[in-house]
């Protein structure tokens, strides 16, 4: 009996906790709009992410630092025994008998992008050497320069070929670009490669690729390498966008991982990124062309357990809060960064650096991941990141890793919520919530069509009653899609909240993500509709006046702003009029005749 009583007590506690609620006020102002870049819904790697409607794709990572396009060899560095091998063709699903075809790793990648209609970002090696062979482990005694490596040179200064010389121990950047533009056209062409990234995480080369770069990269050397490669790219394809410097994280932004010569710059610049942007601006002025178009960074969360598969409640809570480090100056994350450098608000800081030191430079987050793809916390964090990227004006973003389970749910919530390709709008509108810890809200419009609202409940146990004040337009009752802790499937549910006098009230279950679509309501009081049926509805001295022309019997319905039916009448063909006494307020007048229907909003003032 004690066991049963205890079990019942536990059940009561759980039920009570699950039933607890909080009310959060939010606002959406559709009059204040900023464009959402279409390229923030991106991914890394060769995967063909169709259901998620990926818009941009990057081929990058540590393997690309040592990638030799002439024979498709690459080097793993510290990721796997410094092995030079056939990994990239294998990963791309390229048959062994095709794996020596020049550039096939890159062409297979871009061909997939073209089939998807996605933007391609291709990483070009810049560290100095790439794998010369596929013979396995490279030992310390074989550190570059040695026979295990081919030297990278940006300009060949000789005739370029689409069939490179694989025996000269040198790989030319301009020859690779010649190969790609010959095959696909330049960036302006419909099939062209849109952008190139100048290598990957240079501040870590001495750790990730000590056989290529045995000594720490200096600020001076990295800037010189970047300028030289950028000039080469712009010479070969002036319209291609150049991304750089693909920094791994916070200490790279600050000091290029305590670069040996950082102190030479520290008196004049607060951060390494400021030095980099200012140097690229000066070099661009000297070159007479912009050398870097997109400021490229990586961002992996530092709080314990977040970037992992840890789904304990503590880790999950930290995971769902972690995206606030991108923008929220009131948030102090639980990490060494939060302890010593709060407030983080990283996107604000990086965008400010670009505005000051190289105006017009766009921002990209080409690697990020909040972990726990198989847990609701991972899906909520990913959805939060996508909303933040859109609201903050990020130009390009690509998730690192497979778009599995809840990560896929987050993408589909924005890109394919109904399974038929319906997506979040292209213009972000201003949103706010009074509780950033428990909730997030994002909204958008597409022209003058429907209003889209994304709502996230990050609370483990409490249902949130979201009271959303909507300014700047008139909208009808929403359709609703969601995913939650029950599983990653996105389901459509009947809207059970209210929409009255411009305030939307909706309940959000604990650990859940919603996409609401509110149709635009026309506010014209009188308009003749030139269709098989005609409806004229107007305020006539405090009464609703309806005129109609119909080919057969029809039904007239009047609903109030909350969606409640206040009047209904069957009308006889072919035409007529009626006057209906109503209280002051806004009403929807609907006329249904066979398969035809019309509706209009009328405001009654007494």
Backbone torsions as a table, in degrees:
resi	resn	phi	psi	omega
1	UNK	NA	-37.4	178.9
2	UNK	-62.1	-40.3	179.8
3	UNK	-61.8	-44.3	-179.1
4	UNK	-65.3	-43.3	-179.5
5	UNK	-62.4	-40.9	-179.9
6	UNK	-64.6	-41.2	178.4
7	UNK	-63.2	-42.3	178.6
8	UNK	-63.5	-38.6	178.0
9	UNK	-62.2	-43.4	177.7
10	UNK	-60.1	-42.6	179.6
11	UNK	-62.0	-39.6	179.9
12	UNK	-65.7	-40.7	178.2
13	UNK	-62.4	-44.7	-178.6
14	UNK	-62.7	-44.4	-179.1
15	UNK	-63.1	-42.3	-179.7
16	UNK	-64.5	-43.3	-178.7
17	UNK	-65.0	-43.8	-178.1
18	UNK	-65.6	-28.6	-176.5
19	UNK	-84.3	-10.0	-178.4
20	UNK	-65.7	149.0	-174.4
21	UNK	-136.4	154.3	169.1
22	UNK	-133.4	152.3	176.7
23	UNK	-107.5	130.4	-179.2
24	UNK	-124.0	127.4	176.7
25	UNK	-87.7	136.7	178.7
26	UNK	-133.8	164.4	176.7
27	UNK	-139.8	145.7	175.0
28	UNK	-131.4	122.8	178.8
29	UNK	-117.7	103.0	-174.6
30	UNK	-77.0	-7.1	178.7
31	UNK	-80.0	-19.2	-178.5
32	UNK	-105.3	106.8	-169.6
33	UNK	-126.4	143.6	172.8
34	UNK	-137.2	144.6	-177.4
35	UNK	-66.3	143.7	170.3
36	UNK	-99.5	124.6	177.7
37	UNK	-64.6	135.7	178.1
38	UNK	-70.0	-10.6	-171.2
39	UNK	-98.1	12.5	178.5
40	UNK	-84.1	-8.3	-178.7
41	UNK	-99.7	57.7	-171.8
42	UNK	-108.0	169.9	179.3
43	UNK	-140.6	165.5	176.3
44	UNK	-106.9	145.4	170.8
45	UNK	100.9	-170.5	-173.3
46	UNK	-89.2	-5.5	-171.7
47	UNK	-62.0	148.4	-179.9
48	UNK	-103.2	87.2	-171.0
49	UNK	-91.8	83.9	-173.8
50	UNK	-83.1	-46.3	-177.7
51	UNK	-61.4	-31.8	-179.2
52	UNK	-81.1	-7.3	179.7
53	UNK	51.8	51.9	178.7
54	UNK	-61.4	136.9	-175.9
55	UNK	-104.4	-16.4	-175.7
56	UNK	-148.0	148.3	-176.6
57	UNK	-139.6	139.0	178.4
58	UNK	-121.9	134.8	167.3
59	UNK	-107.4	115.4	-174.2
60	UNK	-161.7	-155.4	-177.9
61	UNK	96.9	179.8	-174.6
62	UNK	-60.2	-34.5	-178.6
63	UNK	-62.6	-29.8	-176.9
64	UNK	-75.1	-20.7	176.7
65	UNK	-61.5	-36.9	-179.0
66	UNK	-106.3	23.5	-175.9
67	UNK	-85.0	129.2	178.1
68	UNK	-107.0	108.5	-175.1
69	UNK	-68.2	-20.8	-175.9
70	UNK	-69.4	-34.5	-179.6
71	UNK	-130.0	3.5	177.8
72	UNK	65.6	18.7	170.7
73	UNK	-75.4	149.9	174.2
74	UNK	-147.0	165.4	-177.6
75	UNK	-120.5	136.3	-176.2
76	UNK	-81.3	-18.1	-174.6
77	UNK	59.7	-146.4	-178.8
78	UNK	-67.3	-12.0	178.7
79	UNK	-65.2	-31.6	179.7
80	UNK	-159.7	84.1	168.2
81	UNK	53.7	27.0	179.0
82	UNK	52.4	37.7	-174.1
83	UNK	-79.0	131.2	168.7
84	UNK	-99.7	124.0	-169.2
85	UNK	-161.9	-165.8	-176.2
86	UNK	-100.0	24.6	-171.5
87	UNK	-59.0	-45.7	-174.4
88	UNK	-64.7	-45.0	173.8
89	UNK	-60.1	-40.9	178.1
90	UNK	-60.2	-45.4	-178.9
91	UNK	-62.2	-35.0	-178.9
92	UNK	-82.2	-2.4	-179.8
93	UNK	75.1	26.6	-179.3
94	UNK	-85.7	132.2	-179.8
95	UNK	-61.2	147.0	-177.8
96	UNK	-55.7	-37.7	-177.2
97	UNK	-74.7	-4.2	176.3
98	UNK	-110.7	-2.9	-169.3
99	UNK	-72.8	-12.1	177.3
100	UNK	-97.1	-2.1	179.8
101	UNK	-65.7	124.3	-176.1
102	UNK	-52.9	131.2	172.8
103	UNK	69.6	10.7	-172.6
104	UNK	-66.2	-27.7	175.6
105	UNK	-62.2	-42.0	-178.3
106	UNK	-75.7	-39.7	-179.4
107	UNK	-69.6	-37.4	176.2
108	UNK	-62.7	-40.8	178.0
109	UNK	-61.6	-50.0	-176.1
110	UNK	-70.3	-34.2	176.7
111	UNK	-60.1	-38.9	176.5
112	UNK	-64.9	-42.2	177.2
113	UNK	-59.0	-44.1	179.9
114	UNK	-61.9	-41.1	179.7
115	UNK	-63.9	-29.4	-179.6
116	UNK	-91.0	-10.6	-173.2
117	UNK	71.8	30.7	-174.7
118	UNK	-104.3	154.1	175.8
119	UNK	-74.3	129.8	177.7
120	UNK	-101.7	132.2	171.8
121	UNK	-118.6	116.4	-176.2
122	UNK	-110.9	130.3	-180.0
123	UNK	-85.1	132.8	177.1
124	UNK	-108.5	131.5	-179.1
125	UNK	-69.7	141.0	-174.3
126	UNK	-138.3	-4.9	-173.0
127	UNK	-68.9	-24.8	176.1
128	UNK	135.3	-30.8	-178.2
129	UNK	-144.7	151.8	174.8
130	UNK	-130.2	165.2	-177.5
131	UNK	-61.1	130.2	177.9
132	UNK	-88.5	-20.6	-173.9
133	UNK	-146.5	-179.1	178.3
134	UNK	-121.5	40.7	-170.8
135	UNK	-95.2	15.0	173.9
136	UNK	92.4	-148.5	-171.1
137	UNK	-55.1	136.4	173.2
138	UNK	-106.7	122.2	-175.1
139	UNK	-89.3	164.1	-176.8
140	UNK	-58.1	-34.6	178.9
141	UNK	-68.5	-10.9	-179.7
142	UNK	-106.1	17.8	177.3
143	UNK	-56.8	143.1	179.7
144	UNK	-61.2	143.0	-0.6
145	UNK	-80.5	134.1	174.0
146	UNK	-158.2	177.7	-178.2
147	UNK	-67.7	-14.1	-179.7
148	UNK	-80.4	-2.8	-174.4
149	UNK	-130.2	148.2	170.3
150	UNK	-109.6	140.2	-176.4
151	UNK	-79.1	141.3	174.9
152	UNK	-93.9	126.6	174.7
153	UNK	-128.6	132.3	-175.4
154	UNK	-72.3	-38.5	-176.2
155	UNK	-124.1	129.5	-176.9
156	UNK	-78.4	-31.3	-177.0
157	UNK	56.3	37.6	177.0
158	UNK	-160.0	177.2	-178.0
159	UNK	-61.0	133.2	-179.6
160	UNK	-89.8	146.7	-176.0
161	UNK	-133.5	150.2	173.5
162	UNK	-87.1	-4.5	174.3
163	UNK	-121.2	86.7	-171.4
164	UNK	-68.1	157.0	175.5
165	UNK	-78.8	111.4	-175.3
166	UNK	-87.1	3.9	-174.7
167	UNK	-113.7	4.6	-175.1
168	UNK	-96.6	4.6	176.3
169	UNK	60.7	20.5	178.6
170	UNK	-137.2	138.0	177.9
171	UNK	-119.3	129.7	-173.5
172	UNK	-106.6	129.8	179.0
173	UNK	-65.7	-44.8	-177.9
174	UNK	-66.3	-29.6	177.7
175	UNK	-70.8	-37.0	174.0
176	UNK	-62.4	-45.3	179.5
177	UNK	-64.4	-36.9	175.2
178	UNK	-62.3	-43.5	177.9
179	UNK	-59.3	-45.8	-177.0
180	UNK	-72.1	-42.7	-179.4
181	UNK	-72.1	-29.0	174.5
182	UNK	-65.2	-38.3	-178.0
183	UNK	-77.7	-41.6	-170.5
184	UNK	-114.7	-9.2	-170.7
185	UNK	85.4	174.8	-180.0
186	UNK	-78.8	-179.3	-176.5
187	UNK	-60.6	-25.2	-180.0
188	UNK	-75.7	-21.2	-178.7
189	UNK	-70.2	154.2	-179.5
190	UNK	-60.2	-30.3	-178.8
191	UNK	-101.9	3.1	-173.4
192	UNK	-70.0	157.1	173.3
193	UNK	-79.3	126.4	-170.4
194	UNK	-78.4	-30.6	-170.2
195	UNK	-157.0	157.7	177.6
196	UNK	-131.6	138.2	177.6
197	UNK	-104.9	137.6	-177.9
198	UNK	-86.7	82.8	175.7
199	UNK	64.6	-160.5	-166.8
200	UNK	-145.8	123.0	171.4
201	UNK	46.4	62.5	-175.6
202	UNK	-65.5	-26.1	179.7
203	UNK	-65.0	-19.7	-177.5
204	UNK	-105.6	5.2	-175.9
205	UNK	-54.6	-40.6	-178.1
206	UNK	-67.8	-17.7	175.6
207	UNK	-95.2	-44.9	-176.4
208	UNK	-81.6	-32.0	-176.3
209	UNK	-135.0	60.3	-177.9
210	UNK	-66.8	-16.8	176.5
211	UNK	-77.9	-17.7	176.7
212	UNK	-100.0	-45.3	-176.7
213	UNK	-126.2	86.7	-175.2
214	UNK	-74.1	-17.3	-179.9
215	UNK	-118.4	150.6	-176.1
216	UNK	-57.5	139.1	178.3
217	UNK	-68.8	136.5	176.4
218	UNK	-93.7	157.9	175.6
219	UNK	-59.1	-46.6	-177.2
220	UNK	-60.7	-43.8	-177.2
221	UNK	-68.0	-43.4	-179.4
222	UNK	-63.8	-42.2	179.6
223	UNK	-64.3	-42.3	178.6
224	UNK	-62.3	-44.8	178.0
225	UNK	-60.9	-42.9	-177.2
226	UNK	-65.6	-43.2	179.6
227	UNK	-62.8	-45.3	-177.4
228	UNK	-64.1	-44.1	179.3
229	UNK	-68.0	-42.0	-179.9
230	UNK	-60.4	-40.8	177.7
231	UNK	-62.8	-38.2	179.2
232	UNK	-65.1	-45.5	179.6
233	UNK	-60.7	-47.2	-177.0
234	UNK	-68.1	-28.1	175.4
235	UNK	-69.2	-41.8	-176.2
236	UNK	-80.6	-31.9	-178.9
237	UNK	-149.0	84.3	-173.3
238	UNK	-58.3	-24.9	-176.6
239	UNK	-92.3	-6.4	177.9
240	UNK	-70.3	142.4	176.8
241	UNK	-85.0	136.0	-180.0
242	UNK	-104.9	127.3	178.0
243	UNK	-106.8	141.2	174.2
244	UNK	-174.7	160.9	0.6
245	UNK	-100.2	16.8	177.8
246	UNK	54.0	53.4	-177.9
247	UNK	-75.6	142.7	-170.9
248	UNK	-74.0	-30.4	-174.1
249	UNK	174.1	-162.9	-163.8
250	UNK	-56.8	-49.7	-177.2
251	UNK	-69.4	-25.4	172.9
252	UNK	-69.8	-38.7	177.6
253	UNK	-62.2	-40.0	-173.2
254	UNK	-75.8	-54.6	-168.3
255	UNK	-136.1	14.9	-171.8
256	UNK	52.9	48.5	179.7
257	UNK	56.9	48.6	-179.7
258	UNK	55.0	52.2	179.8
259	UNK	-54.4	145.2	-176.5
260	UNK	-54.3	-30.0	-177.7
261	UNK	-107.6	16.6	-177.6
262	UNK	-58.6	-38.6	-177.1
263	UNK	-61.5	-22.3	177.2
264	UNK	-68.1	-19.0	-177.3
265	UNK	-111.2	-17.3	-170.0
266	UNK	-62.5	-27.8	-179.2
267	UNK	-71.7	-26.0	-175.6
268	UNK	-103.1	-22.2	-175.9
269	UNK	-132.7	142.0	179.1
270	UNK	-75.9	-39.4	-175.1
271	UNK	-128.7	154.6	173.1
272	UNK	-60.2	-38.3	-178.1
273	UNK	-59.3	-30.8	177.5
274	UNK	-67.4	-41.8	176.6
275	UNK	-60.7	-46.9	-176.8
276	UNK	-60.7	-50.7	-177.7
277	UNK	-64.1	-42.2	-179.9
278	UNK	-65.5	-40.6	179.9
279	UNK	-66.1	-40.6	178.7
280	UNK	-68.1	-32.2	176.3
281	UNK	-66.0	-47.2	179.2
282	UNK	-61.6	-42.5	179.6
283	UNK	-64.5	-35.8	178.6
284	UNK	-66.2	-40.6	178.0
285	UNK	-62.2	-39.7	179.0
286	UNK	-69.8	-34.9	-178.9
287	UNK	-79.9	-18.1	-178.2
288	UNK	77.9	15.8	177.5
289	UNK	-155.0	150.8	178.1
290	UNK	-67.3	126.2	-177.1
291	UNK	-95.8	-22.7	176.3
292	UNK	-133.4	127.7	-178.1
293	UNK	-99.4	-32.9	-172.1
294	UNK	-133.2	122.9	177.6
295	UNK	-81.3	117.8	-163.8
296	UNK	-113.3	121.3	178.8
297	UNK	-133.4	162.1	171.9
298	UNK	-113.5	151.9	-178.1
299	UNK	-147.1	107.7	174.5
300	UNK	-113.7	132.8	-175.9
301	UNK	-65.8	140.8	-178.1
302	UNK	-94.5	-23.5	-179.1
303	UNK	-56.3	144.1	-173.2
304	UNK	-55.9	130.9	173.3
305	UNK	82.3	-6.7	-174.7
306	UNK	-73.0	-58.5	-179.2
307	UNK	-81.7	74.0	-176.1
308	UNK	-169.6	-175.0	174.5
309	UNK	-94.9	9.7	-178.9
310	UNK	-63.7	118.5	180.0
311	UNK	-116.7	21.7	170.9
312	UNK	-61.3	156.5	-175.5
313	UNK	-61.0	-40.6	-180.0
314	UNK	-61.2	-46.9	180.0
315	UNK	-65.5	-39.9	-179.4
316	UNK	-63.7	-40.6	178.1
317	UNK	-64.0	-45.9	177.5
318	UNK	-60.1	-38.5	-179.2
319	UNK	-61.9	-45.0	-177.3
320	UNK	-72.6	-22.0	175.3
321	UNK	-84.7	-24.4	-171.6
322	UNK	-56.3	-37.6	178.9
323	UNK	-59.4	-18.4	178.5
324	UNK	-64.2	-23.1	177.5
325	UNK	-63.4	-17.8	179.7
326	UNK	-73.3	-25.9	-170.3
327	UNK	-146.0	-26.5	-166.6
328	UNK	-88.5	107.4	-176.9
329	UNK	-72.8	-9.1	177.3
330	UNK	-92.5	-5.0	-173.8
331	UNK	-96.8	132.4	175.5
332	UNK	-113.6	108.0	-176.7
333	UNK	-75.2	155.8	-177.6
334	UNK	-86.3	75.4	179.6
335	UNK	-157.7	174.2	176.1
336	UNK	-63.3	-30.2	177.0
337	UNK	-66.1	-47.0	178.9
338	UNK	-63.0	-37.2	-178.0
339	UNK	-66.1	-42.1	-170.8
340	UNK	-105.7	-17.2	-171.7
341	UNK	-131.6	18.2	178.3
342	UNK	-70.4	151.2	-4.4
343	UNK	-76.1	145.8	-177.1
344	UNK	-79.2	-64.9	179.1
345	UNK	42.2	56.1	-164.3
346	UNK	-61.3	-42.7	-178.7
347	UNK	-63.0	-39.9	177.0
348	UNK	-58.9	-45.8	-178.0
349	UNK	-62.5	-46.5	-177.0
350	UNK	-68.7	-39.0	177.1
351	UNK	-65.9	-35.9	176.9
352	UNK	-64.5	-42.4	178.1
353	UNK	-59.7	-42.4	179.1
354	UNK	-65.0	-41.5	179.8
355	UNK	-62.9	-37.2	-177.4
356	UNK	-79.2	-45.7	-167.9
357	UNK	-100.8	-20.7	176.3
358	UNK	-155.3	74.5	-175.8
359	UNK	-54.8	142.1	179.8
360	UNK	92.8	-7.3	178.8
361	UNK	-77.7	128.0	179.8
362	UNK	-84.4	165.8	-176.2
363	UNK	-115.9	136.6	176.3
364	UNK	-129.9	144.7	171.5
365	UNK	-116.7	91.2	-169.1
366	UNK	-88.1	-6.0	168.3
367	UNK	-144.2	131.9	171.9
368	UNK	-164.4	156.9	177.5
369	UNK	-168.8	131.5	179.3
370	UNK	-102.2	8.1	172.9
371	UNK	75.6	-178.9	172.4
372	UNK	53.0	54.2	179.4
373	UNK	-61.0	-23.5	-175.7
374	UNK	-99.7	16.5	-178.6
375	UNK	-133.6	148.2	-178.0
376	UNK	-55.8	-33.2	-179.4
377	UNK	-63.0	-35.9	176.8
378	UNK	-66.5	-39.2	178.2
379	UNK	-67.0	-41.3	179.3
380	UNK	-66.4	-43.7	179.0
381	UNK	-62.4	-40.8	179.4
382	UNK	-66.2	-43.4	177.0
383	UNK	-61.4	-39.9	178.2
384	UNK	-61.0	-44.1	-179.9
385	UNK	-61.8	-44.1	179.1
386	UNK	-61.9	-40.6	177.0
387	UNK	-63.9	-41.6	179.6
388	UNK	-64.3	-45.5	-179.8
389	UNK	-57.3	-42.0	179.6
390	UNK	-67.6	-45.5	-178.2
391	UNK	-67.3	-34.3	-174.9
392	UNK	-87.8	-2.4	176.5
393	UNK	78.9	23.5	173.2
394	UNK	-63.0	140.7	-175.4
395	UNK	-85.5	-39.6	-173.6
396	UNK	-145.8	137.5	175.1
397	UNK	-147.8	138.5	-179.0
398	UNK	-139.0	119.0	179.3
399	UNK	-67.1	140.8	177.2
400	UNK	-93.7	123.8	178.6
401	UNK	108.3	168.2	-177.9
402	UNK	-64.7	147.6	177.8
403	UNK	-90.0	71.1	-175.3
404	UNK	-92.0	152.7	166.9
405	UNK	42.8	-113.0	-174.4
406	UNK	-70.5	-24.7	174.9
407	UNK	-66.6	-42.1	174.2
408	UNK	-59.9	-41.6	179.4
409	UNK	-57.8	-43.1	-179.0
410	UNK	-62.9	-44.0	177.6
411	UNK	-62.3	-46.7	-176.9
412	UNK	-66.7	-29.1	177.1
413	UNK	-59.0	-34.9	178.2
414	UNK	-91.6	-35.1	-166.8
415	UNK	-108.3	-19.0	-172.9
416	UNK	-161.8	51.7	-168.8
417	UNK	-66.0	-26.7	-178.0
418	UNK	-103.7	4.3	-178.5
419	UNK	78.6	-1.0	-179.7
420	UNK	-116.5	17.3	176.9
421	UNK	87.5	7.5	177.8
422	UNK	-72.2	139.9	-168.6
423	UNK	-137.6	161.4	169.7
424	UNK	-55.6	153.5	-175.8
425	UNK	-72.4	174.1	-176.5
426	UNK	-96.6	-6.7	178.7
427	UNK	-121.3	117.3	175.3
428	UNK	-73.9	141.4	173.9
429	UNK	-115.9	157.2	-173.0
430	UNK	-67.1	132.9	177.9
431	UNK	-135.2	151.8	174.9
432	UNK	-146.9	151.7	171.1
433	UNK	-132.3	147.4	178.7
434	UNK	-82.0	-4.2	-178.8
435	UNK	-139.5	88.4	-179.8
436	UNK	-71.3	-22.5	179.9
437	UNK	-71.3	-43.0	-176.1
438	UNK	-90.3	-25.4	-171.0
439	UNK	-139.7	160.4	167.7
440	UNK	-136.7	148.8	177.3
441	UNK	-138.9	132.8	176.0
442	UNK	-134.6	145.3	-179.1
443	UNK	-144.2	155.4	-178.8
444	UNK	-155.6	163.7	173.2
445	UNK	-133.5	160.5	174.5
446	UNK	-122.6	99.4	-173.8
447	UNK	61.8	-131.1	179.1
448	UNK	-105.1	20.3	-178.3
449	UNK	-88.7	-152.0	-170.2
450	UNK	-60.0	155.8	172.9
451	UNK	-95.7	128.1	177.6
452	UNK	-106.0	131.9	177.8
453	UNK	-128.1	124.5	173.0
454	UNK	-100.4	127.2	179.6
455	UNK	-124.5	131.6	179.4
456	UNK	-121.3	130.4	171.8
457	UNK	-107.0	110.7	-177.2
458	UNK	-95.4	3.9	-178.0
459	UNK	-82.5	137.5	-176.0
460	UNK	-71.8	-31.8	-169.9
461	UNK	-127.6	-17.7	-171.8
462	UNK	-103.3	134.4	168.9
463	UNK	-73.6	135.2	179.1
464	UNK	-103.0	125.8	167.9
465	UNK	-91.2	106.0	-178.4
466	UNK	-88.4	121.3	175.9
467	UNK	-106.7	103.2	-170.5
468	UNK	-107.1	111.3	175.0
469	UNK	-82.8	124.7	-176.1
470	UNK	-111.2	118.8	177.4
471	UNK	-114.4	152.7	171.2
472	UNK	96.0	7.8	178.7
473	UNK	-178.9	168.6	177.7
474	UNK	-112.9	126.7	-174.1
475	UNK	-134.3	149.6	178.5
476	UNK	-92.2	179.0	-178.0
477	UNK	-59.6	139.8	-170.9
478	UNK	-84.9	157.5	159.2
479	UNK	-89.1	156.8	-170.9
480	UNK	-140.3	131.9	173.1
481	UNK	-125.8	149.9	-177.0
482	UNK	-155.7	159.8	161.1
483	UNK	-133.9	157.0	-176.1
484	UNK	-154.0	-167.4	-174.6
485	UNK	-70.3	-9.5	176.8
486	UNK	-70.5	-23.4	179.9
487	UNK	163.3	164.2	-174.6
488	UNK	-80.3	-4.3	179.8
489	UNK	-66.4	136.8	174.6
490	UNK	-89.1	126.7	-178.5
491	UNK	-122.0	149.6	173.1
492	UNK	-93.2	135.9	179.9
493	UNK	-129.2	155.3	177.0
494	UNK	-68.9	135.3	178.3
495	UNK	-72.9	121.2	-177.1
496	UNK	-112.3	7.6	179.1
497	UNK	-88.9	-155.7	179.3
498	UNK	-134.2	155.1	171.6
499	UNK	-136.2	107.3	-173.9
500	UNK	-142.5	128.3	177.2
501	UNK	53.4	40.1	176.4
502	UNK	79.7	7.2	177.8
503	UNK	-115.5	122.4	177.9
504	UNK	-95.8	128.1	175.8
505	UNK	-118.0	125.2	-178.7
506	UNK	-147.7	142.0	179.0
507	UNK	-95.0	133.1	-179.4
508	UNK	-111.9	120.1	-179.9
509	UNK	-65.9	156.1	176.8
510	UNK	-55.9	140.0	178.7
511	UNK	50.6	72.4	-176.0
512	UNK	-149.8	160.2	179.7
513	UNK	-136.5	132.0	-174.1
514	UNK	-124.9	147.1	169.0
515	UNK	-125.3	114.0	178.6
516	UNK	-105.8	137.2	178.9
517	UNK	-120.9	114.6	-177.5
518	UNK	-106.6	118.8	-178.9
519	UNK	-71.7	146.2	175.6
520	UNK	-70.2	138.6	176.7
521	UNK	-110.6	126.9	177.1
522	UNK	-70.3	138.1	-177.2
523	UNK	-102.8	4.6	177.9
524	UNK	-63.4	130.8	-175.4
525	UNK	-80.4	-32.3	179.9
526	UNK	-136.6	127.5	176.0
527	UNK	-157.6	126.9	178.0
528	UNK	-81.8	130.2	-176.0
529	UNK	-100.4	118.5	-177.2
530	UNK	-89.8	77.3	-178.5
531	UNK	-137.4	179.5	176.0
532	UNK	-57.0	-21.2	172.3
533	UNK	-123.5	154.9	-179.9
534	UNK	-126.9	137.2	179.5
535	UNK	-134.6	126.0	172.5
536	UNK	-122.9	123.2	-179.7
537	UNK	-130.3	133.0	-176.1
538	UNK	-150.7	158.7	171.6
539	UNK	-81.6	116.1	-177.7
540	UNK	-116.4	87.7	179.1
541	UNK	55.4	44.6	175.7
542	UNK	90.0	2.1	175.9
543	UNK	-122.0	157.8	177.0
544	UNK	-87.2	118.3	178.1
545	UNK	-103.9	124.9	-179.1
546	UNK	-120.8	127.3	170.9
547	UNK	-117.8	144.1	-175.7
548	UNK	-148.4	154.9	171.5
549	UNK	-137.0	120.9	-172.5
550	UNK	-137.5	147.0	-179.9
551	UNK	-81.2	-18.5	179.5
552	UNK	-155.5	178.9	-176.4
553	UNK	-53.0	140.3	-176.9
554	UNK	-137.7	165.5	178.6
555	UNK	-117.2	127.6	175.8
556	UNK	-101.2	129.6	179.9
557	UNK	-130.6	136.6	176.1
558	UNK	-121.1	126.6	177.6
559	UNK	-122.0	151.1	177.4
560	UNK	-85.5	-177.9	-173.5
561	UNK	-65.4	-21.8	178.4
562	UNK	-86.9	-0.8	178.5
563	UNK	89.7	7.5	179.6
564	UNK	-84.1	135.4	178.1
565	UNK	-74.8	124.2	-178.7
566	UNK	-111.9	-11.9	-179.5
567	UNK	-162.4	139.7	174.0
568	UNK	-147.2	145.9	-177.5
569	UNK	-155.1	140.6	173.2
570	UNK	-89.7	128.8	-175.5
571	UNK	-108.2	143.5	179.2
572	UNK	-96.1	144.4	176.3
573	UNK	-72.0	158.6	5.6
574	UNK	-100.1	-23.9	-178.3
575	UNK	-154.0	165.7	179.1
576	UNK	174.6	-169.3	179.2
577	UNK	-151.6	156.3	174.6
578	UNK	-151.6	153.8	178.9
579	UNK	-120.7	129.8	-173.8
580	UNK	-123.0	128.1	179.8
581	UNK	-84.7	124.0	-178.5
582	UNK	-135.4	158.1	172.8
583	UNK	-73.0	164.0	176.0
584	UNK	-60.6	139.7	179.3
585	UNK	153.5	-177.3	179.3
586	UNK	-102.8	138.0	-175.8
587	UNK	-136.9	151.8	171.0
588	UNK	-104.8	126.5	178.5
589	UNK	-106.9	119.9	-177.7
590	UNK	-118.7	138.4	177.8
591	UNK	-124.2	119.2	-177.7
592	UNK	-118.1	124.2	-176.7
593	UNK	-139.3	102.9	-175.2
594	UNK	62.1	-123.5	178.8
595	UNK	-93.9	-3.5	-179.5
596	UNK	-94.3	147.8	178.8
597	UNK	-154.0	147.5	175.0
598	UNK	-140.6	154.8	176.6
599	UNK	-148.1	152.9	177.5
600	UNK	-147.6	148.6	175.2
601	UNK	-93.4	137.4	178.6
602	UNK	-132.9	134.9	175.5
603	UNK	-102.7	122.6	179.3
604	UNK	-99.0	124.6	177.6
605	UNK	-122.5	125.4	179.3
606	UNK	-104.0	NA	NA
